[in-house]
Amino acid sequence: TFALGFFSPSNSTQKHFYYVGIWYNNIPKDNVMWVANRATPVTDPSSATLALTNTSNLVLSSTSGQMLWTANISSASETTAGEARLDNTGNFILRTSEGVVLWQSFDYPADTLLPGMILRVTHNIHALQRLVSWKGPQDPTPGSFSYGADPNEFLQRFIWNGSRPYWRSPVWNNYLVVGPYMGIIKSTIYFTVSRDDGEIYMSFGIPGGSSSSTVIKIKMDYSGKIEILTWNSNILEWDVVE
């Protein structure tokens, strides 16, 4: 379902900028859902490598030795990684040989939330998470708009323009059902709030989970809109669900 590699945004004015990203393998447009080096593009793909180092870290670097991006695993010097693998959910996971997860891309969302991903609302131990828009339609650089929840008002979702609240949702409870959308995806979308180890998370999904054939995502658009989108394979376009 997903692919990982180097890409250059199509029709980009910055034609020589390349990024390491994850995208839908069989969807031809608006298919990138995660980017590693958003603020540090590669100017020549032949001069950069993404590698699992001998200190068990993931590093994107140029041939001159400049580090462009790293997974920055805190325990890298003490733990030996067994593999870095792209899961069919779209999650890029670095594990030890014993199967312990050292790092995963789902913990560092870009502008897109997929079923199975969670956004951390509070930051008692870990950092707060938000979806951060691209700067433009073909520019993955972090943009002005972000989406998440205020840790002090976690029952509301927000869009921020910079540090200023731009939009907020109605108050919700621990389980919010949206739909059903019989005309588009013939299903119901649900949002949930969960708690784990003192942290609060929000997530979304559809009945059937990973077994569902529906391709759906939440995207923080560069224009400031948060949209639920589903892929329409009949017309090869993304339909806006909400």
Salt bridges, closest charged atoms under 4 A:
ASP30 OD2 - LYS217 NZ 3.68
ASP30 OD1 - LYS219 NZ 2.59
GLU83 OE1 - ARG85 NH2 3.25
GLU83 OE2 - ARG95 NH1 3.85
GLU227 OE2 - LYS225 NZ 3.49
GLU237 OE2 - LYS29 NZ 2.87
